[in-house]
Every structure is written in C-alpha cells, then in structure tokens.
C-alpha cells in the first residue's frame, strides 16, 4: 500500500506496472505469489464441480426458503413468498455479475475486502477496504450462527417427531448447537483434504434431494391448494400497506439466494479461479433460484393450513408443512432427513467461508492478535486458529438464544444488510474511479459495466432501507427490526478498532503486488 500511496490516483493498472518491459517479481524467497499478493499456503484442491457444489450448498436456497417459511408468509402469504423471491433474484443478478467480475479480475480469499482496497484507489483504498472487510466478516459470522441454530432446531424436531410429548426448551437447542459446531470444526480442520468431495456430495443432495422433495410434495397430498391461494391471494399480516409489506418481504428472498461472494473466499484453493469462480457464482443464483421457486410452488400446493405452520409449537415449522403435505410421519421424517443431509455441507462450507475471511483479514494485520490468527497449518491446509475462533464466536452468539430468541433472530437476519453494504462499498468506488484500478479478467462486463454496477448499488441501497423497517405495525419489542441498530453497532465497533489500531498499524493488503501479478497473468493469457 505504501508503494501505491506515492502515486497519483489517476494511474491505471498498466501505469502501476510501468511500461511492461520490466517483469514483476512473482516469487518471494522461492515461493510463488498468488493473485492476492501472498505466498500460496493452501492446497488447490477444488475443481469446477466441487466449487459449484460449495456455491450451491452454502446458498442452500430451497432449504433456506423452507426454514424461514413461518416468518416469510406474513408478507403476502404464498404469493408473497413466490414473487418476492423473483424480485430478490432479479436484483441480486446485478450484484452477482459485479462480484463475478471482481473474482475473475483478482481472485483472493479476502474477497470484497481486497477488491475494495483496490477499487477505491491509492488514497482511500486502505480505510475503504478495512471497513468493507469488517462488514463482510460480521455478516457471514451472523449467517453462520443462524445456519448452525437452524440445524440444531432440525435435529431436535426430528427427535420430537417420534416423541411428541417432549417439551422443547431453549437449552436443548443450545446444547445441540454446541455439539454441531464442535463436529463441524473437527471435520473442517482435520478432514480438509476431503471437503471437496463433501461439496460434490452436497451438490448431489441439493439437486437430487431437491427434486425428490418437490416430487413428493407435488404427488402425495390428497387435496391440493387452489391456484389463487398459491399465485394471487396476497395475505398481508404486517400492518403495513401492501406495497411496503411486499418490499420488506423481499428480505426473505434475499436471505434465500443472497450469498454471491461465498465461494470467492476459496479462491486460493482453486487451480483456475479466474474462470471457475464466475461460473460458480452464476450457478449459485441461477440454480438456487430455480430450485427454491419450484420447491415453494410444490410446498404451497400441498399446505392446507398456513396458520398451523406459523403457530407450530415445534422447533422447526417446516416439519408441520411437510406433515400437512404428506399426511405421513415417515414421509415427513424422510423429507426432514434430506434437509439434514443438505445442511451438513452447507454448514461446513459456511465455516470455510467465515474462517478464511478472518484469516485473510489477519494476514494484513486488520484483526486483534493478527500474528496468531494469520497462521496456517500447511499439512492440514487450514488456518486452524482462525477457524477455531470462528467456532467460539458462533457458540457465543448461539448463547443469546438462552435469553432472547428474538434478539438472536434479528442478529442472524442482519446478514443480508451487512454483506450487501460491503458489496456496495466495493462496487461504488469502482464506478467513482472509472473502473480503472481492477485488471481485466477472463470474465468482464465491458461496456455494460457501469450499468450493471450502478443497478447493483441502487438496488442495495433501496432494498436495505426497506429491510430495516419494523416487521409489523404497531411496533413492539418483539416485532421491532433491529437490523439498522446492528449495522450501526458493527460500523461503530469497526471504527473503534480503526482508531485504536488500524489507523496506525494496519498497512492494508499489498495492492501493488496484487495488481502486478494479475496484470502479468492477463498479459500472458492474451498472448496464448
């Protein structure tokens, strides 16, 4: 970063490299420097199939849509869920395209943290990248806690299905969460070399399991819901006007498919990240939207009583929907078991994403105890300390449920707001600096770049405002939306760490080296 700060902000990547006659240094003490400007420390074990599997399993769209069913139907009933998903997929397609272009340009485990450090230019790259990285990490951390808790709810519900007299207590779910996190940490750390196969298995479960679930939900009901119930009978139970209820409900669709940068944090474990990451990013939103949409249609045609789903006294309301559709306890358990199999690679894939994000921040001295958290066990190909720390934080967040389930739900729900703002903080400077600091990768938006980037930023700002509206009127402590409070809290915490530590000791990523290496790769590719 110090090298860049000596240059004017008008310089392009080509100018940063010089005339091109002097070859950039791409080795350090005999080690190859990767696209993020760092020495390769992780094994490049993921191929296109396994990284697409990771993209789809972390997204886990149709499963996520089902797990949020009891909340999402308040914003319009069945038609609200179906059409809000369409809107979310539409506006996230602009975000995904922008993220795919960044990933193809500079594939890095830091993701938006590194890209924001580049797009903002030499003057502002250091603080902008720092804040983008922090927002992105906390967003993914809250998502990880949410998924871990959902899996605990599912496991307890599968037990209750055959023990209906059991009264579910908060500590049951918390103990389940601890066991699940410990097991996932063990797998993530000690079986890292096999995780690419797990993601391929996850791809199989998401696709084949999704198809089986859709077929069962469509075929088994004795009586199907009416077409109007599924497609047009908009039921607004929020107290807002119909338009506001719909726009705030888009949050449910965004939570279903809003994981565009998940696989980008695995960039340093791919042999061909510049070409494979964009494919995985588009597979995530395309297949994720398709499966979740078909699942929603089949599910709503099979549900006979939405109120019973919303007021279910179990830990996992989707079980009530499955029970209504199938009329069989065995079939309900079977469908829940498919969800369980889908959540395993999803949870482990999210651990990979969050752990490697913290590790990437620590490499650049952006975190407390950065020397400790930047370590990598090269034999296991895993940043063990960063991964364990992520697990500890997840357990701590899960402990909030012992006091207030509402507080935890709000914390987990802020995932979309925090991550999407981190995308905007990366994309907007890219436009302001005339898109000149990022090297051109195999996938680029070309003349449509400003339009796609502009739409992405506009939609993020527009929908994030609605995502901070109270969930229902009149507003009470239980219906209040604390997304804005959580967002401000994360910004304040980040600002505090910036003034206490980063403003003096954080140098930022080696932007000059990142641009240098990626421009060299681009030139070599153009000669082939």
C-alpha positions in Angstrom: 0.0 0.0 0.0 2.9 2.3 0.7 4.0 1.9 -2.9 0.6 3.0 -4.2 0.3 6.0 -1.9 3.3 7.5 -3.6 1.4 7.5 -6.9 -1.4 9.7 -8.2 -4.9 8.3 -8.1 -5.3 8.8 -11.8 -2.9 5.9 -12.6 -4.3 2.8 -14.3 -3.2 -0.7 -13.6 -1.0 -0.6 -16.7 0.7 2.6 -15.3 1.1 0.9 -11.9 3.0 -1.8 -13.7 5.2 0.5 -15.8 5.9 0.0 -19.5 5.7 -3.8 -19.2 9.4 -4.3 -20.1 10.3 -4.9 -16.5 8.9 -8.2 -15.4 7.2 -8.1 -12.0 8.5 -10.2 -9.2 6.2 -13.2 -8.7 8.3 -15.1 -6.3 9.3 -14.4 -2.7 12.1 -16.5 -1.2 11.4 -19.1 -3.9 7.7 -19.2 -3.2 5.0 -18.4 -5.8 3.0 -15.3 -5.0 -0.7 -15.8 -5.8 -3.4 -13.4 -7.1 -3.9 -11.9 -3.7 -0.3 -10.9 -3.4 0.5 -13.5 -0.8 2.5 -16.8 -0.8 0.4 -19.8 -1.6 -0.2 -21.7 1.7 -3.4 -23.7 0.9 -3.7 -26.7 -1.3 -5.5 -26.0 -4.6 -7.8 -29.0 -4.3 -11.2 -27.6 -5.6 -12.2 -28.2 -9.2 -15.1 -26.6 -11.1 -17.6 -29.3 -9.9 -16.7 -29.1 -6.3 -16.6 -25.3 -6.2 -20.1 -25.2 -7.8 -21.1 -27.7 -5.2 -19.8 -25.3 -2.5 -21.6 -22.4 -4.0 -24.9 -24.2 -4.1 -24.5 -25.9 -0.7 -23.6 -22.6 1.1 -26.5 -21.0 -0.6 -28.8 -24.0 0.1 -31.6 -21.9 -1.4 -34.6 -24.2 -1.3 -33.8 -25.4 2.2 -33.3 -21.8 3.5 -36.6 -20.8 1.9 -38.3 -23.7 3.8 -36.7 -22.9 7.1 -37.9 -19.3 7.0 -41.4 -20.2 6.0 -43.1 -19.3 9.3 -41.9 -15.8 9.0 -41.9 -15.2 5.3 -45.7 -15.9 4.8 -46.6 -12.8 6.9 -45.5 -10.6 4.0 -48.1 -11.8 1.5 -48.8 -15.5 2.1 -47.8 -17.9 -0.6 -47.9 -15.4 -3.5 -45.7 -13.1 -1.4 -43.0 -15.7 -0.9 -43.0 -16.7 -4.6 -43.0 -13.3 -6.2 -40.6 -11.7 -3.6 -38.1 -14.5 -4.5 -38.3 -13.4 -8.1 -37.6 -9.8 -7.2 -34.7 -10.8 -5.0 -33.2 -12.9 -7.7 -33.6 -10.1 -10.2 -31.7 -7.5 -8.2 -29.1 -9.9 -6.9 -28.3 -10.9 -10.5 -26.6 -7.4 -10.9 -24.7 -8.0 -7.6 -23.6 -11.5 -8.7 -22.4 -10.2 -12.0 -20.4 -7.4 -10.3 -18.9 -9.9 -7.8 -18.1 -12.4 -10.6 -16.2 -9.7 -12.5 -14.1 -8.9 -9.4 -13.4 -12.6 -8.7 -12.3 -13.0 -12.3 -10.0 -10.0 -12.1 -8.4 -10.6 -8.7 -9.3 -14.0 -7.1 -8.5 -13.7 -3.4 -9.6 -15.2 -0.1 -10.1 -11.7 1.1 -13.0 -11.2 -1.4 -14.6 -7.8 -1.1 -12.0 -6.7 1.5 -9.2 -6.9 -1.1 -11.3 -5.6 -4.0 -12.5 -2.6 -2.1 -8.8 -1.9 -1.2 -8.1 -1.7 -5.0 -11.2 -0.1 -6.4 -11.1 2.9 -4.0 -7.7 3.9 -5.3 -4.4 4.7 -3.6 -5.8 7.4 -1.4 -8.9 5.7 0.1 -8.2 2.1 -0.5 -6.8 1.4 2.9 -9.8 2.6 5.0 -12.5 1.5 2.5 -11.1 -2.0 2.3 -10.8 -2.2 6.0 -14.5 -1.3 6.6 -15.7 -3.5 3.7 -13.8 -6.5 5.1 -15.2 -6.0 8.6 -18.8 -5.6 7.4 -18.5 -8.7 5.3 -17.0 -10.8 8.0 -19.6 -9.9 10.6 -22.4 -10.5 8.1 -21.1 -14.0 7.3 -20.5 -14.7 11.0 -24.1 -13.9 11.8 -25.2 -16.1 8.9 -23.1 -19.0 10.2 -24.7 -18.7 13.7 -28.1 -18.7 12.0 -27.4 -21.9 10.0 -26.0 -23.7 13.0 -29.0 -22.9 15.1 -31.4 -23.9 12.3 -29.6 -27.3 12.1 -30.0 -27.7 15.9 -33.7 -26.9 15.5 -34.0 -29.5 12.8 -32.3 -32.3 14.8 -34.4 -31.6 17.8 -37.6 -31.6 15.6 -36.6 -35.0 14.1 -36.5 -36.3 17.7 -39.8 -34.7 18.7 -41.5 -36.2 15.6 -41.3 -39.6 17.3 -41.5 -38.2 20.9 -44.4 -35.7 20.7 -44.7 -35.4 24.5 -41.3 -33.8 24.7 -41.3 -30.1 25.6 -38.6 -28.3 23.7 -36.5 -26.0 25.9 -34.0 -23.3 24.9 -31.1 -25.3 26.5 -32.0 -28.3 24.3 -31.3 -26.3 21.2 -28.2 -24.6 22.6 -26.6 -28.0 23.5 -27.5 -29.2 20.1 -25.8 -26.2 18.6 -22.6 -26.7 20.6 -22.4 -30.4 19.5 -23.0 -29.5 15.9 -20.3 -26.7 15.9 -17.7 -29.0 17.6 -18.3 -31.7 15.0 -18.1 -29.2 12.1 -14.9 -27.7 13.4 -13.4 -31.2 13.7 -14.3 -32.0 10.1 -13.3 -28.6 8.7 -9.8 -28.8 10.4 -8.9 -32.5 10.2 -10.6 -33.6 7.0 -9.9 -30.5 4.9 -8.4 -32.6 2.1 -11.7 -34.5 1.7 -14.0 -31.4 1.8 -14.1 -31.0 -2.0 -15.8 -34.5 -2.1 -18.2 -33.4 0.6 -19.2 -30.4 -1.5 -19.7 -32.7 -4.5 -22.0 -34.8 -2.3 -23.7 -31.6 -1.2 -24.3 -30.7 -4.9 -25.9 -34.1 -5.3 -28.1 -33.7 -2.3 -29.2 -30.2 -3.2 -30.2 -31.2 -6.7 -31.4 -34.8 -6.4 -32.7 -34.3 -2.9 -34.5 -31.2 -4.0 -36.0 -33.0 -7.0 -37.2 -35.8 -4.8 -38.7 -33.4 -2.2 -40.5 -31.4 -5.0 -41.9 -34.6 -6.4 -43.1 -35.9 -3.0 -44.7 -32.6 -2.1 -46.5 -32.5 -5.5 -47.6 -36.1 -5.6 -48.6 -37.1 -2.0 -51.2 -34.5 -0.9 -54.8 -35.9 -1.0 -56.0 -32.4 -1.7 -54.1 -29.5 -3.3 -54.5 -25.8 -2.6 -56.2 -23.6 -5.1 -54.4 -21.8 -7.8 -55.5 -18.5 -6.3 -54.1 -19.4 -2.9 -50.7 -20.1 -4.4 -50.4 -17.4 -7.0 -52.7 -14.4 -6.3 -54.3 -14.3 -2.8 -51.9 -11.8 -1.2 -52.3 -12.0 2.5 -50.7 -9.1 4.3 -50.5 -9.7 8.1 -47.8 -7.0 8.8 -50.0 -3.9 9.3 -48.1 -2.1 6.5 -49.6 -1.2 3.2 -49.5 -3.9 0.5 -46.5 -2.3 -1.3 -44.4 -1.8 1.8 -45.2 -5.3 3.0 -44.1 -6.7 -0.3 -40.8 -4.8 -0.4 -39.9 -5.6 3.2 -40.7 -9.2 2.4 -38.1 -9.3 -0.3 -35.7 -9.8 2.6 -36.9 -13.4 2.8 -36.0 -13.9 -0.9 -32.7 -12.2 -0.4 -31.9 -14.4 2.5 -32.6 -17.4 0.3 -30.3 -16.6 -2.6 -28.0 -13.7 -1.3 -24.7 -15.5 -1.0 -22.8 -14.3 -4.1 -19.3 -14.0 -2.5 -19.3 -17.2 -0.6 -17.1 -19.2 -2.9 -14.8 -16.2 -3.6 -13.2 -16.8 -0.2 -12.0 -20.2 -1.5 -10.1 -18.5 -4.4 -6.7 -19.6 -3.2 -7.8 -23.3 -3.2 -8.7 -23.4 -6.9 -6.3 -24.1 -9.7 -8.3 -21.9 -12.2 -10.1 -19.3 -10.0 -10.3 -16.6 -12.7 -12.5 -18.8 -14.9 -14.2 -21.1 -12.4 -15.3 -18.6 -9.8 -17.6 -16.6 -12.1 -19.2 -19.9 -13.2 -19.8 -21.0 -9.6 -21.2 -17.5 -8.8 -23.8 -17.7 -11.6 -24.6 -21.3 -10.9 -25.4 -20.3 -7.3 -28.0 -17.7 -8.2 -29.4 -19.5 -11.2 -29.9 -23.0 -9.8 -30.5 -21.6 -6.3 -33.4 -19.5 -7.6 -34.8 -22.3 -9.8 -34.9 -25.0 -7.1 -36.3 -22.7 -4.4 -39.0 -21.4 -6.7 -40.1 -24.9 -7.7 -39.9 -26.0 -4.1 -42.1 -23.1 -2.9 -44.7 -23.9 -5.6 -44.9 -27.6 -4.7 -44.9 -26.8 -1.0 -47.8 -24.3 -1.1 -49.9 -26.5 -3.2 -49.5 -29.2 -0.5 -50.1 -27.0 2.5 -53.7 -26.9 3.8 -53.3 -24.6 6.8 -50.6 -21.9 6.8 -51.7 -20.7 10.3 -50.8 -24.0 11.7 -47.4 -23.7 10.2 -46.9 -20.2 11.7 -48.1 -21.3 15.1 -46.3 -24.7 15.2 -45.1 -25.5 18.7 -42.2 -27.4 17.3 -38.7 -26.1 16.8 -38.8 -26.4 13.0 -42.1 -25.2 11.5 -41.3 -26.7 8.1 -42.0 -30.1 9.7 -45.7 -29.0 10.0 -45.8 -28.1 6.4 -44.3 -31.4 5.4 -46.7 -33.2 7.6 -49.7 -31.5 6.0 -48.5 -32.2 2.5 -47.6 -35.9 3.1 -50.0 -36.9 5.8 -47.4 -39.4 6.9 -44.9 -39.2 9.8 -42.5 -41.5 8.0 -42.6 -39.3 4.9 -42.2 -36.2 7.0 -39.1 -37.7 8.7 -37.7 -38.7 5.3 -38.1 -35.1 3.9 -36.5 -33.7 7.1 -33.6 -36.1 6.7 -33.0 -34.8 3.2 -32.9 -31.3 4.6 -30.5 -32.6 7.3 -28.2 -34.0 4.6 -28.3 -30.7 2.7 -27.4 -28.7 5.8 -24.3 -30.6 6.6 -22.2 -29.4 3.7 -23.9 -26.0 3.9 -22.7 -25.5 7.5 -19.2 -26.8 6.8 -19.0 -24.7 3.6 -20.0 -21.6 5.6 -17.4 -22.4 8.2 -14.8 -22.5 5.4 -16.0 -19.1 4.1 -16.1 -17.3 7.5 -12.8 -18.9 8.8 -10.9 -17.9 5.7 -12.3 -14.4 5.7 -11.0 -13.8 9.3 -7.7 -15.4 8.3 -7.4 -13.1 5.2 -8.0 -10.1 7.4 -5.4 -11.3 9.9 -2.8 -11.7 7.2 -2.9 -8.0 6.7 -2.9 -7.1 10.4 -6.5 -6.0 10.3 -7.6 -8.1 13.4 -6.6 -8.3 17.0 -3.8 -10.8 17.6 -3.2 -10.9 13.8 0.1 -12.8 14.1 -1.8 -15.6 15.9 -4.8 -15.7 13.6 -2.8 -15.5 10.4 -1.2 -18.8 10.9 -1.8 -21.7 8.6 -1.2 -25.4 9.2 0.2 -26.3 5.7 -0.1 -30.0 6.4 -3.8 -29.8 7.0 -4.2 -26.9 4.6 -6.2 -25.0 7.1 -6.0 -21.8 9.1 -6.7 -23.6 12.4 -6.6 -20.7 14.8 -9.0 -18.5 12.6 -11.4 -21.4 12.2 -11.5 -22.2 15.9 -12.1 -18.6 16.7 -15.0 -18.5 14.3 -16.5 -21.6 16.1 -16.1 -19.9 19.5 -17.8 -16.8 18.3 -20.6 -18.8 16.8 -21.2 -20.6 20.1 -21.2 -17.2 21.9 -23.8 -15.9 19.5 -25.9 -19.0 19.9 -25.9 -18.5 23.7 -28.0 -15.4 23.1 -31.0 -17.7 22.4 -30.9 -18.7 26.1 -32.1 -15.2 26.9 -33.9 -14.0 23.8 -34.8 -15.9 20.7 -36.0 -12.6 19.1 -32.6 -10.9 19.7 -30.8 -13.8 18.0 -33.2 -13.8 15.0 -32.5 -10.1 14.5 -28.8 -10.7 14.7 -28.9 -13.5 12.2 -31.2 -11.6 9.9 -28.7 -8.7 9.6 -26.6 -11.0 7.4 -28.1 -9.6 4.2 -27.8 -5.9 5.2 -24.2 -6.2 6.3 -22.9 -8.3 3.4 -24.8 -6.3 0.8 -23.4 -3.0 2.2 -19.9 -4.5 1.9 -20.6 -5.2 -1.8 -21.8 -1.6 -2.3 -18.7 -0.2 -0.5 -16.7 -2.2 -3.1 -18.7 -1.5 -6.2 -19.4 2.2 -5.8 -15.7 3.2 -5.6 -15.2 1.1 -8.7 -17.6 3.4 -10.6 -16.3 6.6 -9.0 -12.7 5.8 -10.0 -14.0 5.0 -13.5 -13.4 1.2 -13.2 -9.7 1.7 -13.9 -7.9 0.1 -11.0 -9.1 -3.5 -11.4 -7.2 -5.6 -14.0 -9.4 -7.1 -16.7 -10.1 -10.8 -16.1 -11.5 -13.5 -18.4 -15.0 -12.5 -17.3 -15.7 -8.8 -17.6 -18.7 -6.7 -18.1 -17.2 -4.5 -20.7 -19.4 -1.6 -21.9 -22.2 -2.8 -19.6 -20.0 -2.4 -16.5 -21.3 1.0 -15.4 -25.0 -0.1 -15.9 -24.6 -3.3 -14.1 -22.6 -1.8 -11.2 -25.0 1.1 -11.0 -28.0 -1.1 -10.8 -26.3 -3.2 -8.1 -25.6 -0.2 -5.9 -29.0 1.3 -6.4 -30.9 -1.9 -5.5 -28.7 -2.5 -2.5 -29.4 1.0 -1.1 -33.1 0.8 -2.0 -33.9 -2.6 -0.5 -31.6 -2.3 2.5 -33.7 0.7 3.6 -36.9 -1.4 3.5 -35.1 -4.3 5.2 -34.6 -2.0 8.2 -38.4 -1.3 8.5 -40.2 -2.8 11.5 -41.6 -6.2 10.7 -45.1 -5.3 11.7 -47.3 -2.5 12.9 -48.0 -1.5 15.6 -44.3 -2.0 16.6 -43.5 -3.7 19.8 -40.2 -5.0 21.2 -40.9 -8.4 19.6 -41.8 -7.0 16.1 -39.1 -4.3 16.0 -36.5 -4.7 13.4 -33.0 -4.2 14.8 -31.1 -4.6 11.5 -30.3 -0.9 11.5 -29.1 -1.0 15.1 -26.9 -4.0 14.4 -25.5 -2.3 11.3 -24.6 0.8 13.2 -23.2 -1.2 16.0 -20.8 -3.1 13.6 -19.8 0.2 12.0 -19.1 1.8 15.4 -17.1 -1.3 16.5 -15.1 -1.2 13.3 -14.5 2.5 13.6 -13.3 2.0 17.2 -10.8 -0.7 16.1 -9.7 1.6 13.2 -8.8 4.5 15.5 -7.3 2.2 18.2 -5.2 0.0 16.0 -5.7 0.2 12.2 -5.1 3.9 11.6 -1.5 3.4 12.9 -0.6 -0.2 12.4 -2.7 -1.5 9.6 -0.9 -1.2 6.3 -3.6 -2.9 4.2 -3.1 -5.6 1.6 -0.3 -5.4 -0.9 -2.4 -3.8 -3.6 0.6 -3.1 -5.8 1.6 -6.8 -5.8 -2.0 -7.9 -6.4 -2.3 -5.7 -9.4 1.1 -6.6 -10.6 0.6 -10.3 -10.5 -2.9 -10.2 -12.1 -1.8 -7.8 -14.8 1.0 -10.2 -15.6 -1.4 -13.1 -15.8 -3.7 -11.1 -18.1 -0.8 -10.3 -20.4 0.3 -13.9 -20.6 -3.3 -15.1 -21.3 -3.6 -12.5 -24.1 -0.5 -14.0 -25.8 -1.9 -17.5 -25.8 
